[in-house]
Amino acid sequence: NSRGQPHGRGTWMDDSYHGECLDCIWDHGKPTTPFNTVQRGTNSASVGLRVGFVTSRSELGGQMFWKPSRDKLGLRYGWCEIEANT
């Protein structure tokens, strides 16, 4: 971008013992999902994914009804980012 920050698909590498190789999509200097990363010294790996969801239930947040009902507004949908480590 105009500030010299990475933007778009790319790889960042640090070859020190605790460094990592990060392959991801950059958003104005910040790594976002999906991504793959491996730490050099330990070979510890992480994967970042986006998970989509769709629901028509009327519960919100932490609510949980004994008898589920449908939301009067219809379907709600979205996505969240998760990270899995090995």
C-alpha positions in Angstrom: 0.0 0.0 0.0 1.0 3.7 0.0 2.6 3.4 3.5 4.9 0.5 2.5 2.9 -2.1 4.3 2.2 -5.5 2.8 -1.2 -5.9 1.2 -2.5 -8.9 -0.7 -1.1 -12.5 -0.8 2.5 -12.9 0.4 5.0 -14.7 2.5 7.1 -13.4 5.4 10.2 -15.3 6.6 12.4 -15.0 9.7 15.3 -17.5 9.6 16.2 -17.3 13.3 15.5 -20.3 15.6 12.2 -18.9 16.9 11.4 -17.3 13.6 8.5 -18.4 11.4 7.5 -18.6 7.8 4.1 -17.1 7.4 2.1 -17.4 4.1 -1.1 -15.4 4.2 -3.3 -12.6 2.9 -2.1 -9.3 4.2 -4.6 -6.5 4.9 -2.7 -3.2 5.1 0.2 -4.7 7.1 -1.9 -7.2 9.2 -2.0 -10.9 8.5 -5.5 -12.3 8.0 -7.0 -15.7 7.3 -6.5 -18.0 5.5 -2.9 -18.5 6.6 -0.2 -21.2 7.1 2.8 -20.7 9.4 5.6 -22.9 10.6 8.1 -22.0 13.4 11.6 -22.8 12.2 13.3 -24.3 15.4 10.4 -26.4 16.6 8.5 -27.1 13.4 5.3 -26.1 15.2 2.6 -25.3 12.7 -0.6 -23.2 12.7 -3.4 -22.9 10.2 -5.9 -20.1 10.1 -9.2 -20.6 8.5 -12.5 -18.8 8.0 -15.6 -20.7 9.0 -19.0 -19.7 7.8 -22.3 -20.2 9.6 -26.0 -19.9 8.8 -28.9 -20.1 11.3 -32.6 -19.3 11.5 -32.9 -19.9 15.3 -34.1 -16.9 17.4 -31.5 -17.2 20.2 -28.9 -14.5 20.3 -25.4 -14.6 21.9 -25.3 -17.0 24.8 -29.1 -17.7 24.9 -30.4 -21.2 24.6 -34.1 -21.8 24.5 -35.6 -25.1 25.8 -37.7 -25.2 22.7 -35.9 -23.6 19.7 -37.9 -21.2 17.5 -37.3 -19.6 14.2 -36.2 -16.0 13.9 -39.0 -13.8 12.5 -36.3 -12.0 10.4 -35.3 -15.2 8.7 -31.7 -16.4 8.1 -28.6 -14.9 9.8 -25.2 -15.7 8.4 -21.6 -14.7 8.8 -18.1 -16.0 9.3 -15.4 -16.1 12.0 -11.7 -16.7 11.9 -10.1 -19.7 13.8 -6.6 -20.9 14.3 -5.5 -24.5 14.8 -2.0 -25.4 16.1 0.0 -28.6 15.9 
